């Protein structure tokens, strides 16, 4: 007599994880906004190759990564999202790279004191890690040839001369090239 028995093998779905696309942020940004996702698993945990922190915590899939000064100096950090609550399955991970670009800098140069009868005040602005800049004023004068030229001249009006002081500001133009 031959006796037999059956065994049922049930295969569960495996967890999936997506850390999101690589990001480039500016060094003066508040952080990298994350949008990790998992399926099947009940959650995930973020880890960093750097020394920054996750807010509100590293178990929040939509956390913000706040780079440390060391991360900013290094210029890149790898973030890893690993599934948790995997049931009978092993943990799965996915990575993203956060590139930290230097912050743009605008320099209007040195303050100037000039005679009230000057026709035009030469300016000499400069930018670092930016695509250009623009001049603005608290006065009523104009910029020649225009306010987008780094080495423009400020042409004061009579009102500027009577006030005896106006502020000329230089701002960088920062555009992402993604």
trRosetta pair geometry for C-beta under 8 A, 3 or more apart (Angstrom, degrees):
i j d omega theta_ij theta_ji phi_ij phi_ji
12 40 7.7 127 150 -156 102 126
12 87 6.2 -88 122 112 164 146
12 88 6.1 119 28 47 139 113
12 89 6.6 -122 86 -42 115 108
13 39 7.9 -55 132 127 130 104
13 40 5.1 -144 103 -97 104 134
14 40 6.6 151 124 61 23 169
14 89 5.3 151 -131 -137 68 151
14 92 7.1 88 159 -42 103 139
15 38 6.2 -8 -174 -173 107 101
15 39 6.5 168 -153 82 57 57
15 40 4.2 -140 -97 78 60 113
15 41 3.8 45 -130 -36 137 100
15 83 4.4 115 138 -164 149 170
15 86 5.2 -85 -19 -127 141 90
15 87 8.0 159 -47 26 106 96
15 89 5.7 174 -2 92 94 141
15 91 7.5 -32 63 -138 143 38
15 92 5.2 -170 91 19 99 118
16 38 6.7 165 85 -155 55 52
16 39 4.6 15 46 42 98 101
16 40 6.7 95 9 16 69 108
16 83 7.9 121 79 -69 15 137
16 92 6.7 -48 -125 87 25 153
17 36 7.3 -9 -170 -173 85 104
17 37 7.4 167 -152 90 44 52
17 38 5.1 -8 -102 -105 73 83
17 41 7.3 4 -70 25 95 140
17 44 6.3 125 -129 -107 114 133
17 81 5.6 -170 176 108 119 102
17 82 7.0 -17 -131 -132 170 22
17 83 5.0 -131 -64 -50 123 96
17 92 4.9 179 6 103 116 99
17 93 6.3 -45 79 -130 152 16
17 94 4.6 -168 111 -2 96 108
18 36 6.6 170 90 -154 58 59
18 37 4.9 3 54 55 102 92
18 38 7.7 -169 22 -74 66 42
18 81 7.6 0 91 72 23 141
18 94 5.6 -23 -121 65 25 169
19 34 7.6 -57 -175 -155 70 108
19 36 5.3 -22 -129 -108 42 98
19 79 6.3 163 -171 102 131 95
19 80 6.9 -82 -91 -142 145 28
19 81 4.1 169 -95 12 87 116
19 94 4.2 -159 -12 105 95 97
19 95 5.7 -11 20 -157 161 6
19 96 4.2 -153 121 -20 118 102
20 23 7.7 10 121 -37 116 106
20 34 6.2 -176 16 -158 149 66
20 35 4.9 107 -91 63 136 79
20 36 5.9 -93 -20 -78 101 52
20 37 7.9 106 -60 2 80 84
20 96 5.3 -9 74 -71 76 155
21 96 6.7 89 121 -131 14 120
22 96 5.4 -178 -89 -167 51 82
22 97 4.5 1 -128 56 110 82
22 98 7.3 -167 -162 -74 67 35
22 99 7.2 43 168 -9 107 97
23 32 5.2 138 86 -146 148 117
23 96 6.9 41 1 157 86 122
23 97 7.8 -167 37 95 56 51
23 98 5.1 -6 67 -117 96 74
23 99 7.2 -160 101 29 49 71
24 98 7.7 153 -94 -165 28 53
24 99 4.4 -21 -109 69 79 105
24 100 7.8 -179 -157 -77 59 20
24 101 6.0 43 178 -24 102 112
24 176 7.2 147 88 -145 116 112
24 178 6.8 -173 40 -91 123 108
25 29 4.4 -97 176 39 110 153
25 31 7.4 -33 -168 157 168 20
25 32 5.2 -128 -30 -82 144 84
25 67 7.8 178 77 -13 132 130
25 98 6.4 -7 10 -172 109 101
25 99 7.4 158 24 81 60 54
25 100 5.9 -20 71 -111 85 64
25 101 7.1 -167 92 22 33 83
26 29 4.7 119 60 -33 78 98
26 100 7.7 48 161 -162 11 64
26 101 5.6 -44 -110 69 51 96
26 102 7.9 -21 -156 105 70 22
26 103 5.6 81 170 -104 100 64
26 104 7.3 -45 -144 -6 129 83
26 174 7.4 25 -94 178 146 146
27 67 8.0 -86 -137 76 59 142
27 72 5.0 86 -140 -151 100 115
27 100 5.5 82 -88 168 71 99
27 101 6.4 -116 -26 89 82 44
27 102 5.4 -9 -8 -138 134 30
27 103 4.3 -96 63 -38 101 84
28 103 4.0 65 -19 -108 107 131
29 32 7.5 72 109 -64 135 54
30 64 7.2 -19 121 177 96 142
30 66 7.3 -50 160 -111 60 92
31 55 7.1 -149 -48 33 176 114
31 64 4.2 83 102 167 143 104
31 65 5.5 172 -175 79 104 44
31 66 4.3 -59 -96 -88 121 60
31 67 6.9 168 -122 -2 67 71
32 64 6.9 154 72 -163 42 63
32 65 4.5 -9 55 55 99 103
32 67 7.4 70 -10 -37 101 97
32 79 7.8 -152 88 -25 142 149
32 98 4.7 -85 -61 -125 163 137
33 62 7.7 -3 -180 -175 82 76
33 64 5.6 -29 -101 -107 57 82
34 46 7.0 11 173 -96 175 145
34 54 7.9 -25 11 -136 144 104
34 61 7.2 -136 120 159 107 45
34 62 6.2 178 89 -149 75 30
34 63 5.2 9 47 64 125 67
34 64 6.8 -173 9 -95 87 26
34 65 6.0 80 -40 -20 116 96
34 79 7.1 -117 -103 137 129 160
34 96 7.9 161 -126 53 95 147
35 61 7.4 33 -167 143 31 88
35 62 5.8 20 -108 -113 54 79
36 44 5.8 -115 132 84 136 153
36 46 7.0 -166 -18 -77 154 101
36 61 4.3 -124 74 -161 92 82
36 62 7.3 -144 35 -64 70 42
36 81 4.4 169 -135 -115 143 160
36 94 7.9 161 -137 68 100 113
37 61 6.4 80 -84 -178 37 139
38 41 4.6 -57 161 63 131 109
38 42 8.0 -9 103 62 134 13
38 43 6.7 100 47 178 149 10
38 44 4.8 166 -38 -46 135 115
38 61 7.0 -131 0 -103 94 134
38 81 7.6 -145 -61 149 101 118
38 83 5.1 135 -138 -110 134 93
40 83 7.9 8 80 -155 89 147
40 86 7.5 40 120 -141 101 61
40 87 7.4 -81 163 10 96 124
40 89 7.4 21 134 32 134 148
41 44 6.8 84 109 -66 136 77
41 83 3.7 -158 -58 -168 171 114
41 84 6.2 112 177 61 120 33
41 85 5.2 119 -174 77 73 78
41 86 5.0 -24 -106 -90 98 63
41 87 7.8 -135 -104 0 55 84
41 89 7.9 -102 -76 72 89 119
41 91 7.9 66 -107 -126 143 65
41 92 7.7 -146 -36 36 138 96
42 84 6.6 -65 68 100 81 75
42 85 2.9 -46 36 107 107 155
43 59 6.2 12 166 -171 131 96
43 61 7.5 -140 -156 -49 68 102
43 83 7.5 132 87 -162 41 56
43 84 4.6 -24 79 64 90 105
43 85 5.4 76 23 14 83 122
44 59 7.2 160 85 -149 47 56
44 61 5.7 76 48 -92 116 92
44 81 5.0 19 168 -178 137 95
44 82 6.2 155 -158 77 82 36
44 83 5.4 -49 -99 -105 83 39
44 84 5.9 170 -98 9 23 87
45 58 5.7 40 -165 132 74 100
45 59 5.6 -26 -102 -96 71 71
45 81 7.4 159 76 -152 35 54
45 82 5.4 -22 59 61 86 91
45 84 5.6 73 -20 -39 98 123
46 54 5.2 128 77 -88 135 153
46 58 4.3 -131 59 -160 87 81
46 59 7.6 -142 13 -65 80 25
46 60 7.9 -33 -1 58 122 57
46 63 6.1 -109 1 43 152 141
46 65 7.4 -137 163 -82 148 104
46 79 6.0 -17 -162 -173 102 105
46 80 7.2 141 -157 77 51 48
46 81 5.6 -25 -96 -96 67 72
47 58 7.0 60 -72 -168 46 136
47 79 7.2 155 78 -158 44 56
47 80 4.7 -17 60 61 95 100
47 82 6.9 20 0 -1 112 113
48 51 7.3 -151 105 -41 127 13
48 52 5.7 -129 -171 52 172 86
48 54 7.7 -178 -33 -46 117 98
48 65 6.9 135 -87 -145 127 123
48 71 7.8 -40 171 -95 134 131
48 77 5.8 -4 -165 171 102 122
48 78 7.4 146 -157 81 52 50
48 79 5.6 -23 -101 -104 71 71
48 80 7.6 -170 -77 20 25 77
49 77 5.6 -180 60 -162 89 69
49 78 4.2 46 -4 49 131 90
49 79 7.7 -112 4 -65 81 34
49 80 7.8 89 -41 -15 84 102
50 67 6.7 -10 115 -140 159 78
50 68 6.2 -172 150 29 112 104
50 70 6.5 168 -166 98 97 98
50 71 3.9 52 -172 -92 154 102
50 74 6.6 -158 -109 41 112 147
50 77 3.8 -48 -20 -122 128 123
50 78 8.0 144 -20 34 84 53
51 68 4.3 -33 89 17 90 156
51 70 5.1 40 34 57 124 130
51 71 6.4 -150 45 -41 70 94
52 65 5.7 70 115 175 137 87
52 66 5.4 -173 -174 89 106 52
52 67 4.4 -72 -86 -123 139 30
52 68 4.6 -148 -79 -18 61 77
52 71 4.9 -10 -42 -22 109 154
52 77 6.5 5 9 -139 123 174
53 65 7.6 165 87 -154 34 53
53 66 5.1 -11 62 57 82 104
53 68 7.5 90 -13 -60 76 90
54 57 6.0 32 104 156 106 20
54 58 4.1 118 45 -81 148 64
54 60 7.0 173 153 45 115 96
54 63 4.4 16 -175 157 102 150
54 64 7.2 148 -158 73 55 44
54 65 5.8 -29 -99 -100 70 62
54 66 7.5 -180 -88 15 19 80
55 63 6.1 144 68 -168 36 92
55 64 4.8 -22 62 60 94 96
55 66 5.9 45 -8 -19 114 117
56 60 5.5 82 51 -23 83 153
56 63 6.7 -123 31 -121 50 91
57 60 5.2 111 59 -12 73 99
57 63 6.7 -114 68 -102 37 130
58 63 6.8 -28 -111 -43 30 173
59 84 7.6 -33 -134 22 101 150
60 63 4.1 116 81 -65 101 91
61 81 7.5 61 -131 -144 76 134
65 77 7.6 -163 155 92 141 137
65 79 6.1 -98 -80 -88 156 142
65 98 6.4 -143 85 -40 144 164
67 71 3.7 -132 -163 92 97 135
67 72 5.3 119 128 -53 129 79
67 77 6.4 -178 -115 -4 102 145
67 98 7.2 -153 -71 116 116 136
67 100 5.7 59 -90 -87 175 146
68 71 4.7 107 48 1 69 100
68 72 7.2 -131 97 -2 41 86
69 72 5.6 -53 -150 36 35 113
69 73 6.3 36 151 -19 66 105
70 73 5.6 -52 -147 37 32 112
70 74 6.3 33 153 -19 65 106
71 74 5.7 -57 -148 38 30 110
71 77 4.8 -14 -145 -54 110 132
71 100 6.4 102 137 -14 87 154
72 75 7.6 39 175 -71 31 38
72 100 5.2 -115 -122 138 56 150
74 77 6.8 92 84 -65 129 77
74 100 7.7 73 74 41 70 122
75 99 6.7 -4 159 -157 75 72
75 100 5.6 -148 -148 60 34 84
75 101 7.9 51 -148 -87 84 32
76 97 5.9 -10 -167 -174 112 104
76 98 6.8 155 -155 83 58 51
76 99 5.1 -22 -100 -106 87 63
76 100 6.8 -165 -76 13 33 80
77 97 7.4 157 80 -156 38 59
77 98 5.1 -11 60 59 88 101
77 100 7.3 40 -1 -20 96 114
78 95 5.5 -5 -176 -168 103 121
78 96 7.4 160 -155 82 59 36
78 97 5.5 -32 -101 -101 70 72
78 98 7.9 -179 -89 19 21 73
79 95 6.7 151 80 -154 47 66
79 96 5.2 -15 61 62 98 86
79 97 7.7 173 18 -93 75 22
79 98 6.2 50 -14 -14 113 109
80 93 5.4 1 -176 -171 104 121
80 94 7.4 162 -151 81 61 33
80 95 5.0 -29 -97 -96 72 84
81 93 6.6 158 82 -151 45 66
81 94 5.5 -13 58 59 95 82
81 95 7.7 176 18 -87 69 34
81 96 7.8 29 -7 2 104 100
82 91 5.2 29 177 167 101 125
82 92 7.2 174 -149 88 61 33
82 93 4.3 -24 -96 -94 79 94
83 86 5.5 90 121 -79 116 103
83 91 5.1 -176 66 -150 82 71
83 92 5.0 34 7 47 123 75
83 93 7.4 -131 2 -70 73 48
84 91 7.0 5 -84 -114 44 113
86 89 4.5 -108 162 75 106 83
86 90 6.5 -47 136 111 159 11
86 91 5.6 -137 -39 -82 148 55
86 92 7.7 135 -113 1 131 80
89 92 7.9 -17 139 -26 119 100
101 129 6.8 154 157 -162 103 130
102 128 7.5 -54 120 135 130 103
102 129 4.8 -146 89 -71 101 159
103 129 6.8 121 104 83 24 145
104 127 6.6 -10 -172 -171 100 100
104 128 6.7 166 -155 85 52 60
104 129 4.6 -138 -98 95 61 91
104 130 3.9 79 -149 -64 126 102
104 172 4.5 -170 144 122 126 158
104 174 4.6 -143 -7 -87 155 116
105 127 6.7 158 83 -156 58 52
105 128 4.3 10 48 47 105 104
105 129 6.7 72 10 39 76 97
105 130 7.4 -145 46 -13 40 117
105 172 6.9 115 92 -51 16 146
106 125 6.9 -15 -172 -169 86 111
106 126 7.8 159 -157 85 45 46
106 127 5.5 -16 -103 -104 63 82
106 130 6.9 -3 -71 14 81 163
106 133 5.5 125 -128 -116 112 132
106 170 5.2 -166 164 118 116 91
106 171 5.7 -85 -84 -149 176 21
106 172 3.9 -146 -61 -40 105 88
107 125 6.5 155 85 -158 58 60
107 126 4.7 -8 59 59 109 89
107 127 7.4 -169 20 -76 77 35
107 128 7.8 48 -11 -9 109 96
107 170 7.1 -12 93 87 23 138
108 123 7.3 -51 -168 -162 78 107
108 125 5.5 -24 -116 -104 46 90
108 168 6.9 160 -165 107 134 86
108 169 6.7 -94 -80 -154 147 34
108 170 3.8 164 -88 15 89 119
109 123 7.0 165 34 -167 130 63
109 124 4.8 67 -52 73 156 87
109 125 6.6 -114 -13 -86 98 41
109 126 7.5 93 -58 3 87 93
112 121 6.1 153 93 -166 149 121
114 118 4.6 -25 150 -10 126 153
114 121 5.6 -155 1 -104 159 106
115 118 5.3 124 69 -39 77 92
116 161 4.7 96 -166 -150 99 102
116 164 7.5 -47 -94 -113 117 68
117 161 7.9 60 -74 -128 39 139
118 121 6.1 74 119 -69 138 75
118 156 7.2 68 79 26 88 119
119 155 6.9 -23 158 -131 62 86
120 144 6.3 -57 -130 40 137 129
120 153 3.9 28 169 159 119 133
120 154 6.7 153 -162 72 67 39
120 155 5.0 -32 -103 -90 85 73
121 153 6.2 151 68 -166 40 76
121 154 4.5 -16 57 57 102 96
121 155 7.9 -169 18 -73 72 27
121 156 6.8 55 -10 -27 112 103
121 168 7.8 -166 89 -18 134 157
122 151 7.3 -7 -172 -177 90 81
122 153 5.3 -40 -97 -105 48 88
123 135 6.6 63 122 -100 169 143
123 143 7.8 -39 21 -135 143 104
123 150 8.0 -143 115 155 96 43
123 151 6.5 176 88 -153 66 36
123 152 5.3 0 54 70 119 69
123 153 6.3 172 8 -104 85 29
123 154 5.9 80 -38 -22 119 93
123 168 6.8 -115 -99 135 133 147
123 170 7.6 161 176 -71 128 124
124 150 7.2 29 -161 145 41 85
124 151 5.3 13 -110 -114 63 81
125 133 5.4 -118 138 81 140 148
125 135 6.9 -155 -30 -73 146 95
125 150 4.6 -128 70 -156 87 72
125 151 7.3 -148 31 -66 67 43
125 152 7.9 6 9 22 110 87
125 170 4.2 180 -117 -143 132 152
126 150 6.5 63 -84 -165 43 128
127 130 4.0 -85 173 59 129 115
127 131 7.8 -38 115 51 154 20
127 132 6.5 165 16 -147 156 12
127 133 5.0 177 -56 -41 125 113
127 150 7.5 -117 -4 -107 93 121
127 172 4.8 124 -129 -118 118 101
127 173 7.7 -33 -117 33 164 67
129 174 7.8 17 125 -116 80 100
130 133 6.7 63 115 -64 138 83
130 172 3.8 -97 -120 -173 169 118
130 173 5.8 125 172 63 107 51
130 174 5.1 -71 -123 -82 92 70
131 173 5.1 -67 67 97 90 102
131 174 7.0 142 11 -114 89 24
131 175 5.2 -10 -2 26 143 105
132 148 6.5 18 156 -171 133 91
132 150 7.4 -123 -154 -59 76 97
132 172 7.6 146 92 -159 32 59
132 173 4.6 3 68 36 77 124
133 148 7.5 159 87 -150 46 53
133 150 6.3 81 47 -98 110 80
133 170 5.4 28 160 179 138 92
133 171 5.9 164 -158 84 87 41
133 172 5.1 -53 -97 -107 92 41
133 173 5.9 -157 -87 -6 31 83
134 147 5.2 44 -166 134 82 99
134 148 5.4 -26 -103 -96 80 63
134 170 7.5 168 83 -150 32 56
134 171 5.6 -18 58 61 80 93
134 173 6.5 77 -16 -53 95 104
135 143 5.1 129 76 -91 135 152
135 147 4.3 -131 56 -154 85 82
135 148 7.8 -129 13 -55 81 23
135 152 5.9 -111 -4 53 149 139
135 154 7.3 -142 166 -81 147 98
135 168 6.2 -11 -166 -177 106 98
135 169 7.1 147 -157 79 53 49
135 170 5.6 -26 -99 -98 67 72
136 147 6.9 58 -71 -163 47 138
136 168 7.5 164 84 -157 40 52
136 169 4.9 -15 62 61 90 100
136 171 6.8 23 1 -3 111 113
137 140 7.7 -124 108 -22 124 14
137 141 6.0 -52 117 56 171 87
137 143 7.8 172 -23 -50 121 98
137 154 6.8 125 -83 -139 138 124
137 166 5.8 27 -176 153 104 122
137 167 6.7 162 -153 88 56 52
137 168 5.0 -19 -100 -104 88 68
137 169 7.2 -178 -82 17 34 74
138 166 5.2 -169 72 -163 85 78
138 167 4.2 48 6 44 121 91
138 168 7.9 -114 14 -62 75 37
138 169 7.9 79 -30 -15 84 103
139 156 6.5 -42 151 -131 157 82
139 157 6.9 173 159 28 108 95
139 159 7.1 156 -166 100 87 96
139 160 4.2 35 -158 -100 136 107
139 163 7.1 -167 -114 53 95 143
139 166 3.1 -3 -51 -140 115 156
139 167 7.5 165 -22 39 84 45
139 168 7.6 -29 17 -69 110 79
140 157 4.6 -47 91 29 101 142
140 159 4.8 33 30 67 136 131
140 160 6.1 -146 42 -46 78 90
140 166 8.0 -124 9 -109 54 151
141 154 5.5 73 113 174 140 87
141 155 5.2 -177 -172 86 107 52
141 156 4.3 -69 -78 -112 140 34
141 157 5.0 -161 -80 -15 66 78
141 160 5.2 -3 -38 -35 108 151
141 166 7.0 152 9 78 112 164
142 154 7.7 163 86 -155 32 54
142 155 5.1 -11 62 55 79 107
142 157 8.0 78 -8 -51 77 96
143 146 5.9 46 99 167 104 20
143 147 4.2 116 43 -79 149 65
143 149 7.3 175 151 42 116 96
143 152 4.5 21 -178 155 105 146
143 153 7.1 151 -157 75 58 42
143 154 6.0 -33 -100 -100 69 58
143 155 7.3 -179 -91 12 17 84
144 152 6.1 148 71 -169 38 89
144 153 4.8 -21 60 60 96 95
144 154 8.0 175 18 -88 79 12
144 155 5.5 61 -16 -29 115 117
145 149 5.6 80 48 -21 88 151
145 152 6.6 -117 31 -121 53 92
146 149 5.7 110 58 -10 71 100
146 152 6.7 -109 68 -107 34 134
147 152 6.6 -56 -113 -17 29 175
148 152 7.9 105 58 -51 31 133
149 152 4.1 117 77 -64 101 92
154 168 5.4 -87 -79 -97 153 149
156 160 3.8 -122 -164 83 101 145
156 161 5.9 116 134 -50 127 80
156 166 7.0 163 -120 25 106 136
157 160 5.0 110 51 1 65 98
157 161 7.3 -126 102 -1 41 88
158 161 5.5 -55 -151 37 37 113
158 162 6.2 36 152 -19 69 106
159 162 5.8 -54 -144 38 31 110
159 163 6.3 29 156 -16 64 108
160 163 5.9 -61 -149 39 29 108
160 166 4.9 -50 -138 -21 100 137
161 164 7.3 28 175 -77 34 46
163 166 6.4 76 87 -59 132 85
